[in-house]
Amino acid sequence: MLNATGMQRGFLLLSMTLIFLVLAPTASAKKPTRETNPSQGDVVITDQCAFPVLGHIDGVEIIKTWTDDTGNPIKQIVTFPGNRLTFTNLDTGTSVTVVGTGSTQLRARRDGSVSARAMGHGPFFPNPLTGEPGIWYLSGQGRAILDRQGNVISARLAGKLVDLCASLAS
């Protein structure tokens, strides 16, 4: 992930939101703000497979953020309706296209930790449970609790998790 666009921007937004949610006290929520990213840029992933991979997203990203009365984020839902993800081995030109539909939810907890949930179809890199390098495609859902510093306290996945690097190697 060297190119500062697309998927990397989404992960940066997620990371920043986690930091805000960890620091934010739980309070009553107001009507959410809604942001739509109509297109997401390409990203070159260099540190997960044995070769560089171009990641391309076709589709929009919709971000809803709820804040407390002082403007601190306390909950965020990001949806990816109808997205398609294409990963291309930049050495051989081999591509894999998968659906990337689903949502993620983040919630601040009273103790300062954050609960995170991802549902649907989408990539993780590296492996969200083991840290093993790869472009891991999940069809199902994952849940995690992160402490104030963003460290994973607990995590679990339900569904199918496949490393796409093997499919891209040929």
N, C-alpha and C positions, 0 to 999 in steps of 0.2 A: 504494500500500500504506500506508494511514494507520491502519486499524483494527488494534490489536495483538492479533489473534486468528487462529486458523486457519492459513492459508498463511503469514502473517507469523511466527507462532509457530514454525512448522516451519523457516522460513528462519533465524530467530534461533537455534533449537536447532542447526541445521547450522553456522551461523557460530561459535557457542560451541564446538562440538565440533571444528571445524577449528583453532581457537586451541589447545585442549587437545592435540589430536593433534600440532600443530606443535611444541609445547613438550615433549611426552612422549618419552622415550627408547624405542627399540624393545627389547622384552624378551619373555620367555615369557608367553603369555596364559593367563588362568584362564577358568573357565566364565563366559559372558557374563551380564550383567544384562538383563532383558527388561521393557520398558515398553510398555503398550498405551494408546493414546489412542482411546477408542471413538467420539468425534465431534470434528470439527474446526470451529471457528467460521468464520463468514463474514468476508470482508475486502473493503474497498472499495479498488479500484486506481484512482488518479487521475492517474498520471504516465506511462502507457504508450500509451493510445489518445487520440484527440482528444475523448474523452468519459469520464466516470467509469464504471467497470465493477464490478459486484458479483460476487465469486467465492464459490462455494458448493461444499463437498465433501460427498458422501455416501459414507461408508466409514470404516474404521479405519486407523490408522497404528501399526505395530509397530516398536519400536526395540530392537535388540540391540547392547550395547556391551561390548567386551572390554577388560580392563585388564591392566596388568602387575602384578607382585607388590607394588608400592607404591601401586596404585590409579590410576595414570595411564592414561587411555584410549589405546589403540593401534589399535583397529579398531572401526568401527561399520557396521551394516547396517540400513537402514530399508526396510520393505516396506509397500506399499499394495495389499492384495489386494481386488479387486473394487470399487475406488473409481470414482465418477462425478463429474465436475467440470462445474458449470454456470456459465457466464459470462453476465452480463446487462448490456446497455447501459442505464444508469440514466436516460438521456434519452429513449430510444424504447421500452424494454421488450423489444427484440430479444434473444433468448437463443441460446446454442450450448451443447450438452451433449456432452461427450467422455468416453471412458474415461480413468482416471487410475491404471492398474495398473502395477506395476513395483517397482523397488528402487533404492536408492542405496547405494554402498559407499565408505567412507573408510578409508584406511590410513596410519598414520604410516610414514615412510621413515627409514632410518638417517641421512641427511643433514639431517634436520629438516623436509624438505618433506612434503607430503601428496598421495597419489594419490586421485583421486575418480572414481567411475564411476556413471553413471545409465543404467538399462536399462528399457525398456518404453515407457509413454506418459505424458507429463506436460508441464506448462508451465514455461517460463523467461520471466522478464521482468526486464531487457531481453534482447535476443538474446545468447546465451552466447558467440558468437564475435566479433560486431561491436560489441556494445553498443548497437545500434539499438533505440529504444523499440518496444514492442509486447508482445503476449501471444503468445509463440512456443510452439507445441505440437509436441513431438517424439514421433514414433513411430520408435523405434530405440534407439540408445545413444550416450552421450557419455562421453568420457574427458578428464581434465585433471590436470595436476600444478600444485600451488600451492606457492609458496615459504613461508618461515617467517612472513612478514608477510601471507599470504593472497593474494598477487598471482599471477595465472595465468601460469605459465611456458610451458605448452603446452596446447593443447586441440584435440580433433577430434570430429566428429560423424559418425555413419553412420545413415542412415535419412532420414525426411522431416521437415522443419522448416517449419511454416506459421504465419504471423501471423494470429491469430484476430480482430484488430481490423477487418480488411476485412469479415469475415462479420458482425460485430456492428454495422457502420456503417449497414446498411439498416434 
